[in-house]
Amino acid sequence: MKKKILEIIMFRIMGVIIIMARKGKMISHEINSQHLDEAVTVKIFLPQKFTSPHQYNLCIMLDGDDYYQLGRAATLSDRLHESGEIRNTILAGVHYKDRYDRWEKYHPAGEKYEAFDQFLTFEVDPLLEKFLPSYHIGVTKVLMGDSLAGTASLLTALKHPNTFHKVVMQSPYVDHYVFEAVSQSDNLSEIEIYHTIGKNELAVKTIRSEAEDFLTPNRELNEVLQQEVNNYTYFELEGEHTWKQWQKDLPNVFKTVFKS
């Protein structure tokens, strides 16, 4: 009988090496982006097996390395696929070079913002479709991000609602660019949004400021979105602008957005 080879993950906690067997498969694929004029690595996590020939999820996670390492997204995917709490979901992580590169690609005022939008839509999305089984019937495409990555996820989906159907934004950075894009969009009713913010996010350090209030503008954005978005989920969490909060909420994100 053939034995399945499991990917082994090792990490150190308090001097002790912990070994975990991963059931899904991680693939790294490099895109020589014509839009960004640079090579970008996309880390794709495939579930152990596809359980149905019908519906699938493709999820692009901005800040991808953070979602895999701090959010433990791959481990969570394994567990929820095994329990049947989510349907077939392929994850793809796209990361940034540094915090300055992150701003230039994710924020509408950034020099690489438009190019990054085109990269996601016309280079990453077609790549992921190649990993779908040939017999699939339907696919839901999701953009996910934390903080400024959540902002980029929302704005990209608003521009391309026929490509990206759902958005997850955990503690997004909200400014006048976001309110302007939302107010001018005719596509809000076409996408599904999962939106969270922490009640203690009142003085968040950003690349532009020592302390910004994230809670108030997110509450204002919530008031707009709940009127315009047909399928909208909003939570205020007991936490701060950290991965401790986002990781804790990630199981609920997956079970809500990737539900079976």
N, C-alpha and C positions, 0 to 999 in steps of 0.2 A: 504494500500500500504506500502510495506516495505521501510524503510528509510535506505539509505546507511550510514554506520558509517565511518566517515572520521577520519583519524589520525590527532590529533591536535598537532601543534608545537608551543611552546612559547619561545620567546627569548626577551631580554631586550635591548633596545636602548635608551640611554639618560634617563634612569630611567623609561621608558615606556615599558610595556609588550605588545609585538606584537603577535597576535595569527593568525596562518595560517592553513588552512585546506589542508592536503595532500591527494591527490586522489589515488595515488598508495599505495602499502603496503610494509613496511619495516620489514624484518625478520632477526633476529640474529641467526646464527648457529655456534656452536663451533666444530671445527675439532681437535681431538686429533691426531696430526700429527706424523706419524711413521718416516717421513723423518727428521723433525725438532726436534723431541723428546720434543714437547711442545704443549700446547693447544692454538689454534689460533681462534679468532672470525672472522667470515666472515659476513658482513652486506649486505644483499641482498635486492634490491629494485625492486619490481615487478610493472609493469604498471597497471593502473586501469583495463584494459581489453585488451585482444589480439584481434586485428582487422582482422587478416587474417590467414588462415591455411597454409600459405606458408613459407615466410622467416622470420627469427628471428636473433637478435643480442644478444650475451652474452659478456658482457664487464667486465673484471676484472680490477679494479682501484687500483693500488698500491698507498700507502699514502691515503687509502680509507677514513679515517675520515676527512682528509683535503679536499678531493673532495666533501664530503657531507656537511661539515660545512662551509668551506671557498669558495668552488666552487659552492655551492648550487646545486649540481648535481641532487638530487631528485626533487627539485622544478622545475628545468629546464626540466627534463624528463617529469614531469606532463604536463607542458605547451606545449612542442613540440609534445608529443603524442596527446594531445587534438587538436592541430592545424593541425595534419596530416603531419608535416614536417619531422618526423622520423618514421621508421617502428618499430615494436615490439622489444623493447630492455630491457633486464634484466641487471641491474647493480649489481656488487658485489665489496664491498670495503674490502681490506686487509690492515691492518695498522701495525705499528712497535711499539716496546716497548719504545725505546728512540733512539737518533741519532746514538749511537754506534751500537745498534742492527740493525738499518737501513743500516749502512755501511757494516756490516758483512753479511747481506742477499742480498743486492742489487749490491755490487761491486764485480767484478771477483776475486779480491784479498782477499775478505772477507772469513772468516772461514765457514760461513753458506751459502755461495753463491750457491754451487751445490745442497745442501739440499733444499734450497728455490726454485730453479728451478724445482726440482722433486715435491715439495709440490704444486706448481702452476699447473703443468702439470698433475699429477696423483692423486691429492687429491681435489683441488679446482674445476678444470674443470669437473670431473665426478659429483661432488655435484651439480653444476649449471645445468647440463643437466637434472637432476631430476625435475627441475622447468619448463621445456618446456612442452607445451601441447602435449599429446600423438599423435595428428594428424599433427604435424609439418612436413614439407617437407625438408627444408634446414635451416642451421644455420651458421652464421658468428661469429667467436670468435675474440675478440679484447683485447689487452693488452694496458693499458693506464697509464701514469705516468708523474709526474713533476720532473725536476732536475734529481737526481740520480735514482729515480723511473722510469723515462723515459728511462734511460740507461738500467736498468734491463729489461724493457719491450721489447726493441729492441733486446737485446742479447738472451733473452728467446725465442722470436719468431723465430730468426734465427736458433736456435737449434731445434725448433719444428714447422716447417712451416705447417705441416699437421694438427696440433692442433690449432695454432693461426694464423689467416689469415690477421689481420690488427694490426697496432701499432700506438699509439698516444704518441708522446714524446714532452712535453712542456719544453723547455730550458734544454735539457739533459746535463748531465756531460759527456764530451767527452775527453778521453785520449788515450794513446797508446793501451790499452786493447780493446777499441772500434774499432779503426782503424784496429787492427790485426784481430778481429773477423769478421769485414766487408770484409776485403781483402781475408780472407780464406773461406768465405761462398759461397756456390753454390746455396743458396736459396733466394737471394735478389729479383729475378724476380717473386717469388711465393707469396710475401706478399705486402700489401698496407701500405704506411707509411704517416702519417700526422706529420709534424715536424715544430716547431716554435722556435724562439730565439728572445730575446729583444735586440734592438740596444744599450741599455745602460748597458748591462751585461758585463762590462769590468773589474770589481773588485768585485767579488762575494766571500763572506766569506764561507768557507767550513770547514768540520771537520778536513781537512788536511792542510788548508792554510788560512791566513788572507785575502788574495785577489787573486782570480784567474780570468783570462780572459776566459769567456764562449763564447763570440761572435766569436772570431777568429777560434777556433777549430770547432765550429758548422758550420761556413761558409765553412770550408775545408771539413767537412763531407757532407755537402750539395752538393758540387761539385762531390763527389764520388757517392752519392746516386742517383742524377738525371741522371747519366749515366747508372746505374745498375737496378734501380727499375722502373717497368713499370707504376705503379700507385703511384705517389709520389707528395705530396703537401708540399710546403715550404713557410713559411712567416717569415719576419723579422718585429717584432712589435715595436711600440714606447713605450717601457717600460723597467722595471728593473726585477730582479730575485725575483719577489714577486707574491703573490696570487692575487693582484689587477690586474696584467696583465693576469694571467692564467684564472681567472674567467671571465674577459671581453671577452676572446677569446673562452670560452667554448661553447657558442651557435653555433659558426661557426664550432667548432670541432664536435659537435653532428650532426648538419645538413649535414656536409660533410661525416662523417664516418658512421652514422646511417641513411642515407638518405632513404626516402620511395620510 
